[in-house]
Amino acid sequence: MNIMTEFTNILTGAILPAFYLLYQLPLLLASGLLARRFRPHNWFEFFAVAGFLYVLFMTAVPAMLGAAGLLTAGSAFVAAWIAGAAVLAVERERPRLKLPPLRLSLPELALLALLCGFLGYQWRAYGYLSAIGTDAMIYHLYYPAVWIATGTVERLTQPGFVTSSYPCYGELIYAWQMVSAGTDFFAKNYQFFFLLLGVFAAISGALAVGFRRMSAIGAGLFVAFTGVVFRNATVANTDIVTGTFLLIGLVFLATGARRNRPGWFLLAGAGFGMAAGTKYLGLMLAPPALLAAGAAVWFLRPACRRNLLWCISAAAVTASPCFIANWVVAGNPFFPARIGIGEWVLFPNYLDLHAPAIGWSRRAWAFFVNADSNSLHLPNALLLLVFLAAALTGWIGTKRFGRRPFRVKAATVLGAIIVVLLAIQLRVYPSMTQPRQIIPLAMLAAVCGAVPLERLRRFRFFRSGRGMAAVIAALLYLASYRQLHYPTHGLAMLLHYAIGGAILFGFFRSRSRILRIGIAAGTAVFLLLDAGYRFGASQAIASSIRSQFVSPANEEVRQLLDQSATRLGLRIAYCGAYYYNFIGSEGGNTLLSIPVTASGKPDPWDYHSFEEMRIPGSYETWLERLRTAGADFLLVDLRTFPAPEPRIELDWANAHPEEFIRRFDADGLTLFELRRRP
């Protein structure tokens, strides 16, 4: 590729992020204006509040448009600018927010530059990859793609899965990112945004309860450098999203308790509600976290008791839409979960998943802590346990707990909440989940790192910013080296670190406002052109990347379907897990769920178990359903199809070549074309 071709790719690709920014700017403006209402005390608080408000907009806009059947690029653009204009009209008379200047020391700048290099390098590197990750293929990106294609937010039934009953706020956020860009380029790695938002929330919370800034920055960086956490940011999952919402709920509640301001309690409640509405793990963790933190506020800050009602109400209102919808269609707001004690069941309609919880046993340690790159590794787990122990023992040494500084009480309460939540998760959450489900609690435990950092200041050497920064850097390496091979990536990361450091130093140390504006504008333009170039480059290598990270057979079938596609797209009866991979290059294919049962009911709440969903009726009835649905192809992926008896469709199709033409068969993936009837 010559230099002129590269330059053309940069300019062409830059059009994408330019249009993308036109969608984001009104919501960012609205979020910044509304953040002033909460009177943040520093820039970390401002960015944490504004970032969370931006997320609320990202969730609400596609939800309302999708409910009205108007989730299109044009409608989203108009809705974003209407929302921005409405907030501007209301807030324009509000006095300008005057925050104290952020005078960062050189060690603090060095640590923040380390964060820029660490996250910036990974975000740029993974931007070249196509969307990967099984859950992203099943629903995190597939659902938004279908919603955008149809203009409607709706339940999508998938054989072998119960995803149609899952909380969907994460998918709404991805839908906004996809509809505003017209592609998944930003959505596929958008958890990096939530990781950065979690860093700001951790720093602002530590500062709000009384920790020194260096300790607070260290706590924020521990969140980002925890291996199992940042590893998950490379795929379009919702684990970091849920962890960030849970962290925001606790941080804003602590801030509200410190200042006794109702607005912070409302924000905290919204954070807990968003956690519950994003993932069932969040639903399991958010209520006990809110109740435990609320109980601490009730007893330790009696003046704030009235505001707790605002917090609980905001949480309930924010989370309820997902579960009310489940209640209406399935008769159980928490379907497929069984809610009851012993033989008594509150909601009779549930699925028997045959997936008992891990339990309070030694097996739990091996499940979550092992050598797999998507799990906690031993040094990182021990480090988090040290942080947690430090938080839990901070009150020791005084006769009365209530006489300790607010930061000590807040850290002790946070530590106790983490222990309670871990006990609940081990006892209740199904064992069929993956070790990455520890991410929300790992993020909370990382924030406890502010406690030992604060204690280190008792020693003269660590009172120096340089000494403390060296300790933090060493701990960050310990937390991250297993998931990021520094000998391979270290040089490129150092380059990003140096660039980030130069930008931060120039911005925060310059006394010239014009120079600061120039640095900010230059950085924005560079990121715009860089994102455009990476988008163009990622499109060029997308096929080879999918072959490497999914399978060559998968990519061959994808290309075969693209060659067969019509202007209206294809209708594919699909039995597998990689839904998003087969929606077509333009997203025009429709993936059908054709039940094999005699009843023909497609939805999981019409059955009592997965096995019942796969009791076959007659071949003739199933074939007629295929014809009625207008299926062009039948695609069966035995490697990923999770349903019991996964060969039913395959065996029927193989037994009837007069109706099914085999077009591809390799590596467990079989594609049939239905013969057209005269």
N, C-alpha and C positions, 0 to 999 in steps of 0.2 A: 504494500500500500504506500503510494507516494505522498509527499507532503500536501499537495493540492487536494488529493482525495480525503486525507485526514481533515484538512481545513474545512472542506465541504461538509463532511460528516458532523463536524462540530457545529457549524452554522445551522445545518438542517435539524440536528438533534436539539439545538437550543430552543427551537420553536416550541417543543413539547413542554419544558419547564417554564417557559414564558407564559404559555396559556394556563398551565397548572397554577402559577402564581396568581393569575387574575381571579381564579376561584378562591384562593386562600386569603388574599389580602383583605377583603371585607370582613371575614370571620376573625382574622388576626386583629384587625383594627377594633372590632366590636369587643373582643376578649380583653384587649389592653385597656379600653375605656371602662369596661365594667369592673376590671380588677381594681381600679382606683377606689371603688366603693368600700372595699375591705381594708383600706388604709394599711397596706403592707409597710413594714418597718425597714425593709432593705430590698435590694434588687433580686436576691435569691427568692424571697417571698413573692415578689411581683411576678417573676417568671413562672413560679410554681402555680400561682393562682390563675394567671392569664393562660398558661398552658392547659390547665384543667378546664377552664371555661371554653377554650377552643375545642377541646375534646367533646364537651357537652354539645356544642354547636354541630360538630361533625357527626354526632350520633342523632341529634334531633332532626336536622334538615333532611337527610335521606329517609328517616323513618316517616316523617310527615308526607314527603313527596311519594314514597312507596305506598303508603296507605291510601293515597288518592290516585294511584296508578300513573304518576307523573315523574317517575325516577328516570329522567333523561338528562343528557348533558346540558341542553338548553334550559330546562326547568331548574336544574341545580344551579346554573350560573345566575339566573334571575333571582332565585330564592336567596342565594348567598348575598347578593348586593342589596336586596330588600332588607335582609336582616341587619347588614352592616349599616345601611342608611337609617333604619329605625333606631338602632342603638346610638348612632351619632346624633340624631335629632334629640334624643332624650338626654344624652350625656354631654353635649357640647358646652353647656353653661357651667358644668362642674369645674371648680378650680383645678389648675394643673397640679398633678401629683409631684410633690417635692421630696425626693428621697435623698438621704445623705450620700455623697459621692463614695463609690466603692474603691477605697484606697488599699489595694492589695500589696502585700509585701512580695519580695522576689521569691521566697520559698512557696508562698501561696500561688503566685503566678506560675511557677514551675509545675506545681501539682495539677493545676487546671490545664496547663499545656499538655501534661501527660495524658489527661483525660481526652483532650482534643485529638492527640495523636493516636491514642488507643481506639477510640470509637470511630474517628474519621477514617483511619486506614481500613478498618473492617467494613464500614459502610460503603466506602468506595470500592473495595475489592469484591464484596458480595453483590454489588450492583451489576457486575458483568454476568452473573449467573441468572439463569431462568428461575422461575418460581419452583421451589422444591419443598419437600416435606409432605408426608402422607396426609396429615390432618388438613393441611392447606389444600391438597388436591381433593379431599373428600368434601369439605364444606367451607373452610375459612375464606377461600378465594372463589370456589365454585358457586356458592350461594350468591355473593354479590354480582358475579358475572351474569347469572341467570336473572337476577332482579333487574339489572340494568337492561338486559335484552328484552325483558317483558314490560319494564316500567313499573313493576309491582313487587312489593315485599311480601313474599308468600312462603308457606311451608313446602319443602321439597322432600318427598319420600324417597328413600334409598334402600334397596333390599339389603338386609343384614345389618343395618344401622338404625339408631334411634335419634339421629341428629335433627330430625324435624321437630323434636320437642326441646332442643337445647336452648338456653338463653342466647340471644343473638346480637347483643350490643357490639361485640367485637367485629362481627360480620358487617354491621351497619357502618362502622368506622372504616373498614376496608372498602365498602361500597362507595363511600365518599371519596376516598383516595383514588379509586378506579374510575369513577364517573367524571371526576375533575381532570384526570390525566388522559382518559381514553385508553389506558393500558394499565398493566399491573406493575410498572417499573418502580413506582414509589411504594405501592402497597406491599410488595413482597418482602421488603426489609423495613417496614414501618415500625416494628417493635424497637428499633434503635431510637426512634423519637420517644417512646414510652420509657425506655431505659434512661434517656437524658432527663425526661420529666421526673422520673424517680430520683435521680441524683439531686435535682433542684429541690424536690420535696424533702429529701433527707437532710440536706444542708439547712434549708429554711426551718425545718422542725427542730433540729439540734440547736440552732441559734435562738429560736423562740423560747425554748425551755431553759436556756442559760449556759450552754456550752460555748467555749471560746471558738473563734472562727476556724483556727487550724484543725481543731478536733472535729468540728462540723464538716469541713471540707473532706477530711479523712473518712468520715462516716459515709458521705455521699459517694466518694470514690470506691469504697468497699462494695457498695451496691453494684456499681458498674463493672468492677473487676472480678466479682465472684464468678468462677468458671462456668458453673451450670447455668447461670443467668445470662451472661453475654453470649454464650454459645447458642442459646435459644433465640436470640435476636436476629439470627441469620435466616430464619424461616418465618412464614406468615402464620404463626400460632397466636394464642392469646394468654399464655402463661405469664409473661412479663406484663402484659396489659392488666391482668387481674391483680398481680402483685403490686403494681404501681397504684391502682385504685385503692387497694387495701392500705397501702402505706399512706396515701393521701388522706384517707379517712382518719387514720390514727393521728397523723401529724397535724391536720387542721383541727381535730378535736382537742389536742393538747394545746395548740395555739389559742383556740377559743377559750379553753379553761384558764389559761394564763391571763388573758385580757378581758374575759367575760363579755365578749361581743357576739351577738346572735348570728351575724353573717358568717362567721367562721364555723359555727355549729351547723348552719345550713349547708355549707360547702362540705363539711365532714360527712354529713348524712348522705349527700349526693355521691361522695366518694365510695361509701359503703354500698349504696344502692347500685352504682355502676359495677362494682366488683361482683355483686350477686347476679346482675343482669348480663354479665359477660361469659361466665363459665360456672358450671355446677359446683366446682371446687370453691369458687368465690361465694356461692350461696351457702356452702357449708361453713366457710370461715368468717364471712362478714358479720352475720348476726351475733355469734358468741363474742367476736372481737368488739363489736359495738356495745353489747351488754356489759362485758367486763370493763371496758374503758369508761362506759357511762357510770358504772358502779363506783369506780375509782374517783371520778369527778364528783359524784354525789356525796361521797364521804370526805374527800380531801378539799373540795372547793364548793361548800354549801351555797355560796352566792350564785353559782352557775346552774343550780338545779332546774330552774324554769326553762333555761335554754336547751336542756337535754330533750325536751319534748319536740323542739324544732328539729333537732338532729334526727331523732327517731322517725318523725313524720317525713322528713326529706328523704331518708333512706327507703322508707316504705313506698312513697310515691315514685321515686326514681326506679326502683327495681320491679314494681308490680306489673307493668304491662306484659312482660314475658310470661309471667306465671298466671295471670288472669286469662290470657289466651290459651294456655295449656288447660286450665280448669274448664274453659268453655268447650273445647273440642275433645279433650281426653277424660274429663271428669276427675282429674288429678293435677293440681297446679305444679307438682314436682315430678310428673311422669318422666321417666319410667321408674322412679325410685319408689320403694315401699316405705310408707311412713306409718309406724306403729310400734307397739311393744308386745313382744311375745306373739300370741295368737290374735291380739286385737290390732286392727288395721283402720287407720283414719280414712284413707281413700282406697276403695276396693280395687280400682283399676290401676294395675302396675305390671311390670314385667319381671319375671324371675330370671335374673341375669346369671345366676350361679357364679358369682364373683365375690366371695367373702373378703372382708377387709384384711389388711396385712396383720393387724393385731399388735398387742404390746409384747413383742418377742424379739429375740436376737435376729430373726429373719429380716426385721425392718431395717437394721443397720446395713446388712448386705444388699438389701434392695435399693436403698438410696445412695449408699457410699460404696463405690467400686471403680474399676479402671475405665469404664465406658466413658466416652467423651461427652455424653449427654447426662452424666450423673455427677454428683459431688465426688471429688477425689479426696483421699484421706487427709492430706495437709489442710485443704480448704475446709473440710468438715470440722477438724480439730480447731482451726482458727475461729470458726463461727461459734463453736461450743465455748471457747475462751471468752469471746465477746459476750455471749449469753450469760455465762457465769459471772462476769464482771458486772453486768447490769443487775443481776439478781442479788448480788452481795454488796451493792453500793451503800446500802443503809446500815451495814454492820459498823459498829463503833460508836453508836449513839443510843441513849436509853429510849428515846422516843423517835419513832419514824417520822412523825409530823414535823420535827424540828430540822430535818435535813433540807438542803436546798431543793428548789422545785425540780431542777434537772435530775437530781438523784431519785426523787420520787417518780418522775416521769419514766426514767430508765428502768426502774424496778417494776413498775406497772407494765411497761412494754415487754420486759423479760418474762413476767408471769403470764402475760397474754400469749406469748409465743409458745410457752410450755403447754398451756391449756389447748391451744389450737393444734399443736402437734399431737397431743394425746387424742383429740377428737378425730383428726385426720387418720391416724393409725387405726383407730377403733371403728370408724364408720366408712371411710372412702373405699370404693371397690379396688381390689388388688389387680384388676385387669388394666389399671392405668399404668403410666410409665414413671420412672424415677424423676422426670422433670417436673412432676406435680409438687415437688418440694420447693419450687422456685419462689412462690409468694412468701413462704416462711423464711427462706434463705435471704431474701431481700430485707425482711424485717430484722433478722438476726444481724445482718451486716451493719444496720444503723446503730446497733448496740456497740459497735466499734468505737464510737465517740467516748465511751466510758473509760476504757483502759488508756486511750490517748490522753484524756484529761488527767488521769492519775499519774501518767509519766511526767507531767510537768512538775511534780514534787522534786524531781532530780534536776540538778543544775544544767546538765548537758542538754536535756530535752526542753528546757525553757527557751533555748535558741530555736528560731524558726528552721534553720538549716538542719539541726539535729532531729527535730520532729519530722521534717519532710523526708529525711533519709530513712527513718523508721517506717513511715507510711509507705514509701516506695518499696521497701523490702517486703512489707506485708502484702502489698499489691502483687508483687511478683509471686509470692507464695500462694496467693489465692488464684492466680490465673495461668501459671506456667504449664499445667497439664492440658488445658484446652487450647492454648495458643503456643505453638513451638517458636520460641523467640529466636533461636539460631537461624531459622528459616525466614521469619518475618521481621526480625529486629531492625535490620537496616532500613527497610521501607518505613517501618513505624517510627524510627528515629527521624527520618525526613519529615514525616507528618508532624511529629512532636516539635521539631525545630520551626516549621512553618507556623504551627499553632502558637508556639511561644512568641515568635516575632510579632504576630498579629495582636496577641493579648498584651504584650509589652508596649507596643506602639499605641494601642488604644487606651490602656489604663494609665500609662505614664506620661502621655502627651498632654500638655496644657493647652494646645491649640484645638479649638472645637472644629475648625475646618479640617485639620489633619485627621481627627477622629472620624468625622463624617466621610472623608475620603477613604480611610481604611475600611470602614464598614461597607461603603458602596463598592470598593474594589473587591472585597471578599465576596460580596453577594454576586457580583458579575462573574467572578471566577467560578463560584459554585454553580451558577447557571450554565455557563459554557461547559464546565466539567461534567455536569449531569447530562447535558445534551450529548456530549461525546460518548459517555459511557452507555447511554441508551442506544445510540447508533451501533456501537461496538457489540453490545449484548444481543442486538437483533441479528447481527452477522454470525454470531457463534451459537445462537440459541439451539439449533438442531443438534450440534455436537455435544452441547452441555446436557441436554435432555437425555441423549443416548448414554452419557456417562453416569448421570445421577439417577436415572430411572431404569431404562434398559434399552438396548438397540432395537429389540422387538417392539417395544412400546412406541418408539419414535417411528419405526417403519410403518406401523399401523396408522399412526397419526398422519403421516404423509400420504398414505394410500387413501385415507378418508378425505383429506384435503383435495386430492385429485378428483375424487368422485363427487365433491360437494356441488350443489346447485346454488343459484342465487338466493334461494330461501333456506339453504342449509339442509343438513341431513337429520333424520329422526332415527336414533340409535337406541335399541334396547340394550342396556348395559348392566353387566354383572361383574363388579369389581370395585376398586377403591379410587382409582385415579380419574375421577370425574372431570376435574378441571383440565386435564391433559387432552380430553377428546371433545371439547366444546368447539374446536375449530380455530383457525388462525384469526378469524374475524368474530369469533364467539357466536356464530349463527347456528350451530348444531343444537338439537334438543335431545337430551338423554332421558330415556323413558324408564319408568319402573313398572314392569309387567308382572303381577303376582302369579304364582304357580298354583295357588290353593284353589279349592273348589269354589269357595265363596267369592274370590276375586277382590277381597278387600285389601287395599294397598297399605293402609296406615298401621303403624306398630301398635297403636292403642286399641286396635280391634282384635288383638291376640294377647295371650298370657305368657308366651315365651317365644324365643327365636325359633325353637324347634317346631312350634305350632304354625309359624309363618311359612314353613317349608314342607308341610305335608302336601304332596302333589295331588292335584285333581287329574283331569284328563288332558292329554296332549292336544286334542281337537279344540277344547275350550281355550287353552293357552294360546294356540295358534290364531284363533279367532280374535283374541284380545290384541295380539300383535298386529293383525290386519286392521282392526278397528282403530288402533292408535296410529296407524300410518307408518309403521316402522319400515325403514329402508335396510337396516343392518341389525344383526345381533352380535354383540361383542362380549365374550366370556373370558375373564382373567382369573384362572384358578390360583394364581400366586397370591392375589390380594383379596379375593372375594371372601368375606368373613362369615357368610351365612352357613348354617348347617346344610349338609347335603348339597355342596356347591356344583355338582355335576348334573343336576336335573335338566337345566336348559341345554347344556352341551350334549348330553346323551339324546335328548329329544331331537335336536337339530341334526346330529350325526345319523340318526336312524331314519331321517326323512330328507334325502338329497333331492327329492322332487320339489321340495319347497325351499330348501336352504342350499345356497352355493357357497362352498368353503373358499374364501379368498385369501386367508392367511392362517397359518397354524405353526407356532414355534414358541418355545420358552414359556409354555403354559398359557399362551394368549391365542385365542381362536376367534377369527372374524368370519361371519357368514353374511352373505347378501340374500335378502328374501327375493324369490322369483316374483316377478310382476304378473299378476293375473290379467288375463285378457278382458 
